[in-house]
Amino acid sequence: MTKKPSKTLAKWRKVNVLARVRYRHKVLIIRRILPFTLPILIELIGVVFMGIVSTILVSRISKDATAAVGITESITFIVLSLLTAVALGGSVMIAQAFSRRDRTKSLRGASHTMHLALAISIMTSLIMSMFAHPLLTIVAYGAEPAVIVLAERFLLIVLLSYPALAITLAASGILRAVGNSRSPATINIVMNLVNISFSYPLIYGVDALAWPGLNMQGAALGLTISRWLGAIMIVFSLARNPSLRMPINAFIQPFSLLITREILAIGIPASIESLMFNIGKLITQVMVAGMGTVAMAGNVITFSALLFINIPGNALATAATILIGQRLGQNRSQTAQIEMQLLFWLASIALIVLALVCLPFASAIAHLYTDDQAVINVVVNLIFLNALMMPIWAASFVLPSAFKGGKDVKYSMWVAILSMWGGRIVLGYLFGIHWQMGIYGIWLGMFADWWIRGLLFLYRMVTQRWLHVFYSHRDR
């Protein structure tokens, strides 16, 4: 008779513990994760939607124009990876310092982040403007000469916007690091609305004025104007931000090698990781370019359409770096581990559901971009293939973003190099070219990259080895 009450009591205690855990998870999601992530989600919806509209505007010019934009964006992504890495290094440092109420270090970190990003953007703009044609010839090896000419015209105008892009990315990272995710979201949406508003008349002209428009150059001009407007707006937002005000004179800080090293200790491995990722994409772009304009156009359109499906994952990945960094700055490592797991599961569920919902509309999505049936068939098939691989996406991309909040960047870098060269490039070549599976073989190589990354990052999360790296950095 005495055993039954003890079993009942043990069962009740277990239920009570589970209920408390569920309640704690619910509180973390409702009060912390969602309020911080929702503005980023809205921002990305706006950015991706406007990006899709922009791609549609260009794709309506011609298949060559669509392919040219895809080539140019592949190069821009490399520069973007460098700027994002610097912004990431700065935002992690600022998030941890701000959580410890170290205002001085937060301000100095913000100033150094902005200066580093601007220096990189100006240098890359100058170098790429001097070597635009040979660079595009290498990237688009095998592409038609007309496509390379269009890509060069587009790139030379877009290069003027790189410093503005640097300011926007660095300032967005600073604002999010101090808990303000709304201002970057608002500014990015305004920026993209301006891009579309300017791009349409600049591309197609104005009938009332009997002006024919600038075609590809019009799209590049619209993008450049919107980026500079966004840069101006976000500088004003920094000056008025209540959590950490940064007027113009706050950017004039004495140079600190220690702060620069702390930013680059995160930024350099992150930039190498991102560079490897984008160089891998460039190499696969070269492979696709040799498969003809239909494959190139289908590849560009599918990536554009899938940006929408990946919005929840990208929003949670962006939030993960800051949220984990803030928790570790407060010395709450176990809460950081719990939040990481919640971010991972939220992203996985959202991505799988959205991918399945989009499947019946794959053909309709493709028709938004083009009327070319051969291109539409490629896009539909790639969307179906992508949906099958969504379960591993969050492990591949959300988890490494969370690790970066704890300064665990070198592991992600080495995994990215291994998975990119061992999976995406080698297997992509074997499937796509050697075994003649075409564009679908290239994408199978990309999916292999996801699975290698995802499984290794899942293991690191479960074993909590990323926390050991954080403690080793903190105790130095």
N, C-alpha and C positions, 0 to 999 in steps of 0.2 A: 504493500500500500504506500510505502514511503517513496518508492521509485517514481510513481506516476506524477506526484506534484513536482518532483525535481526535474523530470523531463518536460513537464508543462512550463515550469519556470524558465528552464534553459531555452525552450522554444520561444517563449514570450520575450525573453531578453534578446534573442537573435532577431526576432521580428522588429523589436523596438530599435535595435541598432541599425537595421536595414532602413527603417522608416526615417531615422535621423539622418542617415547618409543621403537618402533620396531628397529629403528636405534641404539638406546643405547644398546638394548639387543644383536643386531647383532655384535656391536663393542666388547661387553664383551665376547661373545662367540668366536669370531675370534681372538681377540688380547690377551685375558687373559686365558679363560677356555681351549680352544683347545691347544694352545702352551704348557701349563703346563701339560695337561692330555695326549696328544698324546704319549710322551715318556713312561708314565706309562702304557698306552694301549699296546704299542709295547712290553714293558717288560712283561706284563701279557700274551700276546699272546705267546711269547717265552716260558715263564715259564709253562703255561698251556699245550702248545703243547708238550714240553719236558716231562711234567708230564704224559700226555696221552701216549706218546711213552714208557715211563718208566713202566707205568701200563700194557701196551700191552706186553712188554718184560717179565714182571713177570707173567701175565695171561697165556702166552704161556707155562709156566712151568707146571702149574696145577691149578685146581680150589682151592685146598687147599692153594697154594701159594698166589693166589689173595685174598682169605679170610684173610690170615695171615697178608698181607700188610695192608688191610683195618683195622684190629684190631690195629695194631701198629700205624697207622696214627691217629686213634682216640685218642690214648694216646698222641702222638706228638702234636696234635692240642691243648690239654690242656696246655702244656708247651708253645706252640706258642702263645696262648692267653695271658699268663703272660708277655712274652717278647714283644709282640705287644703292650700291654697296657702301659708298661714302655716307649717304643719308642714313643707311641702316646702322653703320658704326656709330654715327653721331646720335641717333635716336635711342639706341640701347644705352649708351653712356649717360645721356641726359635723363632717360627714364629712371635709371638706378640712382643717379645723383639727386634728381628731383624728389624721388620717393624718400630719400634720406634728409630732405629739406636743405640740401646744399645748393642754394641759389647761385652763388658765385661760380661754382663749377658748371652748373647748368648753362649759365650765360656764356661762359668761355667756350664750352663745348659747342653751343649753337653757333657762335661766331666762327670757330675753326671749321665746323662742318660746311658752312656756307662758303668760306674762302676756298676750301679744298675742292668742292663741287664746281665752283666757277672756274678755277684754274684748269681742271680736267676738261670742262666743256669748251673753253677757249682754245686749248691746245689741240684737242681732237678736231674741232671745226677747221682750224688752220691747216692741219696735216691732211685731212680728208678733202678739203677744197683743192689742194695742190695735186692730189693723186686720185681724184674721183674716177676718171675714165679707166685707168689700169685696175683699180680696185673693183669696179663694177664688172669689168671683163673677167676677172678671176672668179668673183662671186657667182656671176651668171654664165659660167663657162658652158658653152653649148647652146645658149639662148640666141634668138635671132637678133641681128644687128639693130633692127628698129626698136626692139625692147630695151636694149642697152642705152640707146640714144635718149629714149623717153625717161629711163631711170636716172640718167645723169642730169637732165634738166630738172627733174623733181628734187634730186638730192642737193644740188647746189643752192636751191632756195631754202630747203629745210635746214641746212647747216646754220643758217642765220638765227634759227630758233633754239639752238642747243644751249646757249647761256641762259635763256629764259627757262628752258626745261630744267636746268641745274638749280636755279633759284627756287622754282616751284617744288621740285622733289625734296630738296634740303629743308625748305621751310615747312612743307607738309609733315616731314619726319619730326621736326622740332615741335610743332603744334601737337601732334599725336602723342609724343613722348611726355608732354605735360598734361595729357588728358583731354585735349581739345581735338576731337575727330570731326566736329561739325563744320568748322571753318574750311578745312581743305576740301571737304565734300561739296560745300556750297560753291566754292571758287572753281573747282573742277567742272561742275555741272554748267556754270555760267560760261566757262572757257569753251566747253564743247558746243554749247548752243551758239556762241559767237562763231566758232569754226564752221558749223553748218550754214549759218546765216550769211557768212561771207563767201564760203566756198561755192555755193550753188550759183550765184550770179557770176562769180569769177571764172567758173568752169564753163557754163553754158551761155553766158552773156546776158544782155538786157535788150529785149526786143524793142522796147519803147525808145531806146537810145540808138537802135540799129548797131549795137556793139556785139560782135560774135563770141566774146569770151576768150579765155586763155587756155582752155582744156586742162592738161596735166599741171601746167604752171599755176593755174588758178587754184587747184586743190592745195598745192604747196604753199601758196601765199596765204590762203585762208587759215591753214594750220599755223603758220608762222605768226600771223597777227594775233590769233587767239592765245598762243603760248606767251607772248609778250604781255598781253593784257592780264593773263593769269598771274604772271610774275609780279606785276605792279600791284595787283589786288592782294596777293599773299604777303607782300612786304608790309603793306598797310595793316593787314590782319595781325602780323607779328607785333607791330608797334602798339596795337590796342588789346592784345590778348591779356585778360586779367590774371591768369595764373603765372605767366612769366612774360612781362612786357619787354619788348626788344625794339626800341626806337633805333633810328639809323646809326646814331653815335655808339650804340651798344655793340655794333659789329666791328668797331675799331678797338680791338683788344690786343694786348701784347702777345707776341707769338710764344707758344708753350710747346716745347718738344714733347713733354710728358703727355699732354692732352692729345696732341697729334698722333703720338704712338698708340695711345689707348683707342682712338677712333680707328686708326689703320690696322690695329691688331684684330679688329672685327672686320673692317672694311676690305683688307687685302685678301684674306681667305674667302670672304663672301664674294668679292669681285672675281677671283679666280674660278670659284664654283660657277658663278653666273656667266663668266666668259666661256668656260668650257661648255656650258649648256648652250650658249648662243653660237659659239663656233661650230658645235655639233649640228645645230640647226642650219647654219650656213652651208656646211658640208653636205647635209642632206638636201638643202636647196639646190646645190650644184648638181647633185644626182637627179633631182626632179627636173631641173632645167634641161637636162639632156633627154628627157622623155617627151618633150614637145609642149606646145602652148596649152593644150587641153589639160594635161596633167598639172602644169604650173598654175593655171587659173583655178582648177578644182582644189588644189592644195591651199591656195590663198583664201578662197571663198570659205572652205571648210574651217580653217583656223579662225576666220572672222566670225563665223556663225557659232563655233564652239566656245568662243569667249563668253557668250551669254550663259551657256550651261555651266561654265566654270566660275561664274560670279560668286556664289556662296563660298566656295572653297578659297578663292583669292581674297575675299573679304576677311574670312576667318584667319587665313595665313598672315595677312597684314596686321590684324589685331593681335595675333598670338605673340609676335615679337615684343610688342609694347607691354601687353598684359603680363607676360612671364617676366619681363625685365623689371616691371614695377613690383611684382611680388617678391622677387629676389632682392631688390633694393630695400624692401621692408623686412628682409631676412625671414621670409615665410616660404621655405622651400617645398614643404609638403603640400601647401595650398597651390603652389605653382605646378606641381606634378598633377594634382587633381584637375586644375584648370586646363592643362595640356590635354589630358584624356578627354575632357568634355568637348574641347575645341575639335579634337580629332573625330569624335563620334558625330557631333553636329554637322561637320563638313561632309563626312561619309554619307550620312542619311540624306542630306539636302542634295548632294550631287547625284546620287543614284536615282532619287525620285524625279529630279528635273530632267535627267537624261532619258528616263523611261517616258516621261510626259511628252518630250520633244520628238520621240521616234515616229509617231503617226504623221507628224507634220514635216518630215525631212524633205520631201519633194517640194512642198510649198515654200519652205525656207530657201531651198536652192533657186526656185523661180524668182525670188525677190532680187537675186543678184544677176541672173542671166537667163536668156531664152535658148542658149545653146544646149541641145539635148545631151550631147556627149559630156559636157562639163557637168550638167545636172546629175547624170548617172554616177559620175565619180564622187560628187559631193554627197549624194544619198548613201552610197555604199560606205564612205568614210564615217559618216555620222553614226551608222549602225555599228561599225567596228568600234568606234569610240565609246558607245554606250556599254558595250560588253566589258570594257576596261575601267569603268568609273569606280568600282569598289576599291581599287588600289590607289586612286589619285590622291586622296587626303593623306595617306601615309607617305607618299612620295614628296608632297609639297607643303602641307600644313605642318607636319612634324619638324622638318628642318628649320622652318621659320620660327617655331617655338624654341628650338634648341639655341638659336641665335640670341634670343632674349637672355640666355644664361651664358653667353660668350662661348658656346660650344660650336665653333665654326670650322675648325680644321677637319673634323670627322666628316661633316657634310661636304666639304671640298673634295676630300679623297673619294668619297662615295660617288659624287657627281662625275669625277674623272673616270672612275672605274665603269660606272653604268653607261656613261655617254659613249666612251670608246669601245667598251666591250659589248654593249647592247645596241644603242641607236645607230652607230656608224658601221661597225663590223657586220652585225646581223642585218641592218638595213641594206647594206651593199649586197650581202649574200642573197637575201630574199628578193630585193627589188631588182638588182642588175644581174647577178650571177645566175639565179634561178628564174629570172625573167618574170617576176610577179608584178613589176611596174610600181606604180604609186602605192599600191596596197602592201607590197613588200617593205617599202620605206616606212610605212606606218606601223607595220608589225615590229620592225626594229625599234621604233619609238616606244611601243608598248612594252617591249622587253626591258628597255631602260627604266620605265616606270616600276616594273615588278622588282627589278634588282634593288633600286632605291628604296621602294616601299618596305620590302621585307627587312632590309638592314636597319632602316629607321625605326620600324616597329620593335625590333629586338632592342635597340638602344633605349627606347621609351620604357619598355617593360622592365629592363634591368636597371634603369635609373642611372646609367653611366654618365649621362649628360650632366647630372648634378655633381658628380665627382669632379668634372672639369670646372664647373662654376666655383666649387669650394677651393680648388687648387689656385684659381685666379684670385679669389678673394683673400686667401691667406698669404699671398706674396707680399 
